[in-house]
Each structure stands twice: as C-alpha cells, then as structure tokens.
Amino acid sequence: MTHFVMKRLFIAIPVLFGITIFNFFIINLAPGNPAEMYINPSLSQGDIDMRMESMGLNDPFWVQYFRWLLAIIQFDFGYSLASYQPVIEVVAERIGPTLLLMFASLIIAYSIAIPIGVISAVKQYSWMDYFFTSFSFLGVSIPNFFLGIMGIFVFALTFQILPTGGMYSLGSNQGFGELLKHIILPASVLGTAIAGNMVRYVRSSILEVLGQDYLRTARAKGLHEWVVIVKHALRNGLIPIITIIGLDIPVLFGGAVITEQVFQWPGMGQLMIQSIGSRDYSTLMALNLLIAVVVLSVNTITDMLYAVVDPRIKYN
C-alpha cells in the first residue's frame, strides 16, 4: 500500500506542474488585464504604464509564470487584485462553505441513488425500474441553474418554507437549524444531478453480480433475499461505484460555481464568478490550483478504498 501511495504521489507531481502551466497561460491569455480595472479617464498614458509596470504585466509570460510558480511553492499566492487581501486568506474563508455544501450534496445524492439503483436492478424491467430510470435521466438532464430557480420559486416564494439564499439570515443566531434551512435547496440541486447519474451506475453494477455463483450459494443456504442483496451483492457492486465517487468531485466543483451564484452561497464557486468579473487573476489561479489538488487527492484516496471494499485487491 505504501509503495502504491508513493507511486501515485510521484505521478501527481508532473500532472500538477502541467496544470500550473495550463492554468497560468489560459487565464492570462484572456482579453484585457487587471490594470484596466483601475484605469479612469483622468489617468494619463504614463500613469497607466506605471500601473502596468508595478503589477509586472509588462514582463514576458514566461517570466510572470516562473515568478508566480516560485511564489506558490513558498505558499505565497499573492494579493487579491479586487480586495487587496492575501489570496490565501480570501480562499480560506470560502473553502469551508463549499466543502460543507459538497458533503451535504453527496449525502443527499447517495442516500437517494443507492437504494433506488438496487431496487431498480432487483425489479428489472418492472414499472418501478422504468420509473426510476426515467427519474435518473430527468435528474441528469435538468440544468442546475434552472432547477435552482424553480426550487426558489416553489419552496421560497410560493410556499415560503425555505429561504431564497445565503448561508444564514441577517440578524439570526447562525445556529445549526438556521444553516440546515439554508443548505437544503442548494444541496438538493447539486445532489439531484449526481443522484440521477449514480442510479444508472448502481443498477448496472448490481445487475452484473446478481447472477454470480456465490449469490446462488447464499440463497441455497436459506438467507433472505434482501440479506443476499445487501450483504453480498451490494458490497461487490460498490467497486465501480467508488470509481464514480472520485469522478463526481470535479462535477460538484463545476456545479457549485453556478449553484452558489444562484443561491448566493458564500463559497469558492461564488468567489470564482466574482474574480472573473473583476479580472482578479491571482485569486482565479489559486482557486484552479486548489481544485486540481483536491481532485488528484480524491482520486488517490478512491483507489486506496478499493482494498477496503474488496479484500481480494492487493497493492504490491
């Protein structure tokens, strides 16, 4: 196991290096530059040139890149061009809400998808199977922003049982109950797409193991059918499902950008939209690099979980 982890970490280093190159050059090739945010009609061309020079924007791209790379190796992500705060502090304030939203979304998604997928597989070609399969396609097809707006209209404006957005209400005690009311809608929106996709994978995975010999042996011993399904079939069917969990993380980050904006959730997705609008390149690059590190880490952890689910898997 240790050899496997070290090998994966060694492979991750050139991957991260490639991500930094792609991250830096794509963002800096965008039209305009951060200095334009500070330009007004009263400034002369000399003032504009001084501003460009002070921000290092007159240097060649490769000089700017290696200066930035050397800084992030020392965990110095610079200062936000919008708020003048250290980038690491700005991002640190937003990590918690985003991770909380993603964790809640995964709980909702898998609490729905795994039972529905198992039932759909056991009741193959029944009306329940067709109903749940249609539900999964519907969940995948509806865009997050549309589902979010519909959720606000129905539950916040029409029935007024949930807030329209934010993490806490103004003047509230900011307790757990208040947080729970605010997270239900955005977490459900993010979880719906994940659940819709996962139902099909769970169904397919369970169908592959239902006809195996060890299940016939378990039934021959007189075990109840649901014991056979839950204890034997589901555990072996979890291996491909764990792979999908690792792939769901970047999907959640992408969905969070839109969902957090719709619900005004104070996370990294909303910060990314604000940074794009203000051309805050230093914050954007820090966010992209952080997401890349999280995705690589989750994929490594996912591979290690295979041995936990299936003891037959050995890492030599």
N, C-alpha and C positions, 0 to 999 in steps of 0.2 A: 504493500500500500504506500509506504514512504517513497519508494522508487517511482511509483506511478505519479504521486503528487509532485515530486521534484521535476519529473519529466514534463508534466503539464505546465508547471510554472516556468520552466526553461523555454517551452514553446510560446508561452504568453508574452515573453519579452519582445521578440521581433514583431509580434502582432500589435502590441501596444505602440511600438515605435512607428509602424506603418500607419496606425490610427492617428498618431500625433501629426504626421506629415499631411495626411488627407484632411484632418480637422483644420489645421492652420491655413493651408493654401485654399481650400474651398471657401472658408469664411472670409479670408482676405481678398479673394477674387470677386466678391460681391460688389455691386455698384456702390459708389460713394465710399466715404471713410468716416471714422468717428469725429475727426476735426470739424466736419461740416455741421455737426450738432451745435457747435459753439460760434459759428460764423453769423454775423449780423451785418446789415448794410453800413454801419458806422465803422467797420473794420477795414483797414487798408490791405492791399495785397501783401505788404511787408508783415503786417500783423498775422495774416493767415499763414504765411510761410514760417513765421516764428512758431506758431502753434503746431504746425506740421512737424517742424524740426524737434520741438520739445517732446512730442509724442513718439518720436522715432519713426514716423511714417515715410520719411524721405529715404530711408535706408532700403537696400535691395531686400526682396522677400526672404532670401536665404539667410541674410544677416538677422532680420527680425525673427525668423524661425528659431535659429540656434540661440538667440538671446532669450526667447521665451522658453525653449526646451531646457536650457541651463537653469532658468529660474524655477521651473516646476519640479525639476529634480531635487531642488532645495525646498520644495513645498511652498514656494513663493509664486502665487498666481496673479500677483499684481493688484491693482486697484480698479474698482468698477468705474467705468467712464461715465456712468449715469449718476451714481450716488457718492462717488469718491471714497467709499468704504473698501477695506480689503476684500478681495473677491472671496477668499476662503470663509470670511465671516458672513458675507451675503448668502453664499451657497449653504453654509452650515445651518442658517436659520430656516431654510426651505427643505432640507433633507427629511427631517422628522415628519412633517405633514404628508409628504409624498410617499414615504415608506409606510406610514400608517394607512393611507388610502389604498396602496397596492396590496398590503397584507389583508385588509378588510375585503377587497375585491376578490382575492384568491380564495378566501374562506367562503364567500358567497358563491363563487363560481364552482368550486369543487364540491361544496355541500349540495349543490343542485345537480351537477353533471355526473358525478359518480353513481348515485342511486338511480338516476334516470337512465344512464347508459347501461347499467346492469339489468334493470327491468326490461329495457328495450331489447337487449340481447337474449334474455331468458324467454321473453314473449315475442320472439322473432316472427315477423310478418303478421302480427295481430294488429288490431286497431290501436292498441297502446303504442306499438312500435312505430306505426305510421304517424301517429300524433306527435310523439316525442321527436321523431326525425324531422318533421315539419317545424317543430319548435326550434330545433337546433339550427336549421337553415335560416329561420326568421331572425334568430339572435345574431348570427354572423352577418346577415345582410343589412340590418338597420345601422346607419352611421351613428357614432357616439353623440355627435352634436345634436342630431335630430331626436334621438332617444332622450337626451338630457333636457332639451327644450320641452318635449312632451311631458316628461316627468315633472318639471317645474310647473307647467300649465295645469296638470291634473292634480298633483298632490300638494303643491304650494299655493296656487292661485284659486283653483276651483274648490277643493275640499279644505284647504288651509290646515293641513295636519303636519306638514313638514316645512322647514324654512327654504327660501329660494336659493340660498348660497352662503358662502363664508364658512368659517370653522367654528365660530361662536357668534352669538347675537351680541349686539352692543349693550353694554351695561349688565350682562349676565355674569353669573359666578364662575363661568368657564369650567364647570364640573363635567363628570363623565356623561351624565344624562344629556347635557347640552351638546357635547361632542357627538354623542350617538345619534341625536336627531339630525345633525348637520351632515354626518357621513353616510347616512343610509342611501340617499339619492345618488351622489357621485359614485359610491362603491358599487351600487346596483347597476349603474350604467356601464362601468368598466367591466364588472363581473359578467354581464349578460353576453358580451361578445366572446369572452373566454369560455363561458359555460357552453354556449352554442357550438363552439369548435370542439370542446372536450367531449361532449356527449357522443359524437361520432367516433372519436378515438377509443373511448371506453367500450362502446358497443362492439367495435371491430376487434378490440383486444380480447374481450370476454368470449366472443364467438370463436376465436381461434383456439381457445383452451377448453371449451365445453365438451369437445369430443375426444379429449385425451384419455388414455388408459387409466391414469391414476384417479380420474374422476369416476370412472366406471367402478374401480375398486372401492372408492369411498362410498358410492351408492350401494354396492354389494354388501358392505359392512352394516348397512341399515341406517346410515346417517341421514338426517333430514335434508331435503333438497337445498334449503337456504343455508344450512351449515356447509354443505358441499360447495355452494357458490361463493359464500363469503370467506370461508376459511381456506379453501384450496384454489378455486378458480380466480378469485379477485386478486390474491397475493401474487400469483404468477402473471396475471394480466397487468399488474402495476408497472412492470419494467418499461414497456413502451410509453406508458402514461407519464412516468418520471421524466423521460426524454422531452415530452411536450411541455412539462412544467418549466424546464430550463428554457425552452423556446418562447414561453409565454412572457418572460420578464421583459425583453425588448418590446414586445407588443404592448405590455402595460405602460411602459415609459412613453411609447408613441401615443397611446390613447390618453394618457394623463395630460399631455400637452393641450389637447382640445377640451377634455372633461374639466380640468382645473380652471380653464378660462371660462367655460360656460357657467360653472358653479362658483367662480371667484374663490377657489380653494387656494390658500397661500402656500403652494408647493413649488417644486422645481419646474413643472410644466408652465405655470403662470409666469414664473421668472424668466423662462426661455422666451416666451412671447414678448414680454416687456423688453428683454435685452435685444431682440431682433428689431423692435420698433425704435429703440434708442441707439442702435448700432454699437452696443456695448460688447465689443469683440472679446475682451478679456474674460468676461463672465460667460459668454457663449462657449468659448473654448474650454473653460473649466467644467462647465456642465456636460459637454460632449465627452470629455475625457473621463469624468466621473461615471457616466452611464456606461462607457466602454469597459471600465474596470469592474463595475458591478456585473455586467453581462458575462465577462470572462470568468469571474469568480463563481457565479451561479452555475455556469456550465461545468466547471471543475467539480463543484460540490455535487452536482447532479450525477456525474459519472461515478463518484465515490459512493453514492447512495445505492447504486446497483447491487453492490456486495451486501448491503444491509437487507435489501428486499429479497435477493436470491443468493443464498449462501454458496450455491454452485459456482458463482462467478468469483474468480481469483485474479488478483493483480500481482504478476510476477515481474 
